Amino acid sequence: MKVLNNRHNMKYIKPLNEARRIFQDAPNEFAYLDFKKWAYKNRGKIKKGLAGITDSTKLFIALRQVWMDWANKNAKEWSYLHSTDVARKDFGRALAVMLKTDDLIIKRSGNKLINLK
């Protein structure tokens, strides 16, 4: 009886890619760690894009779009978000709170979430 060696059969096995996009209402904490590193490197570009916005709702939606840009480029599994206006605002607000606690793009001092550094 002939025993087949595993290494010869490996070329016929296709690697599995089971990573599915995860539906999320707020930024995932593990994904946020990667986003934070990316946002730190690109903070000048992000601040320039958010500089002219004075309305908080528009700022939160713009922050959500920044997350989507990062997710579509670097981590597609974190790009599955709600598409309603209220959900966009809520996701962006949660992201703004996380950015404020890390003092990354939004100033930690003060009570407002729209004060950029």
N, C-alpha and C positions, 0 to 999 in steps of 0.2 A: 504494500500500500504506500502510495507516494504522499508525503506531507508537503503541503505548499508553504513556502516561506512567506512570512508576512510582508517583508520589504519589497518583494516582487509584485505583490498585489496592491500595494499602496498607490501605484500610478493610475489605477482604475477607480479609485475612490475619490469622489469629488468632495472638496471641503464644504462644510455646511455653513451657511450664513443665516442664522436664525434671529439676528438682532432686529426686533421690530420697533417701530417708533412708539414711544410711550405717550399716551394722552395725559396732559398735565394742566392743572388750573393755576399753579404757582411754580416758580422756578425750582427744579429739583436741587437739593443741596449738593449732591455729588457732581451734577452737571455744572452747578454754579462755580465750583472750585476751578474747573477748566475754563469757564467763561471769564472768571475773574483774572486769570493769567493773561488771557487774550485781550481783555478790556484794558488791563494795565499797559500792555504794549501799544495799544491803539487808542489810548485815552485822549490824545490831542485831536484825532480825527472825530472821535465820538463827541467831545465837547464842542467842536466846531459845528457839528451837525445839530446839536441841541441848543446852541447859544441863543438863537433868536426866538425861542419858544418861551412865552410867558404864561400861557394857560396850562394848568396842571394836567388836565385830561389829555391835551395834545402831547405834553411831555411824556406821560405814561405810555401812550400809544407809540410814540417815537422810540422809547426805551424797549418796548416789546419788539419793534422792528429791528433794533440793534441785536437783540437776542436771536431773532429769526435769521438775520444775516450771518451771525456766528454759527448758528446751528446748521444752516444749509451748507455752509462752507466746511465746517469742521466736525460736526456731530449730528448727522441727520436723524438719529434716533430721538433727539430732544426737540425736534422741530414740529411736533404734532400738537397744535394749540387750538383753542376755541377761536371762532371767527366772528363772533358777535362783538359789537362795540363795547358793551359792558364788560365782557370777558377780556377784551384787549386792555381796557383800562385797569381792570383788577390785576391782571398779570404784570403789567408795567408798573403798577404801584407796589406790588410785592417785590419786584426786582429793584425798584428805587429804594425801598426800605433796606434791602440787603446791601446795596451799593453804599447807602448812607452809613450803615453800621461798620462797613469796612473802610469808610472815608476814601472811596476810590474816585468817583466822578462827582458825587453830590457831597456837599459840606456836612460834616457830622455836627458842627455847632449850629444851634438854632432849631426851630421847630418846623420849618418849611422843608418840603421834599423837592422843591424846584430850584433851590440855590446851588448852582454849579460851582465847583472849585475854581 
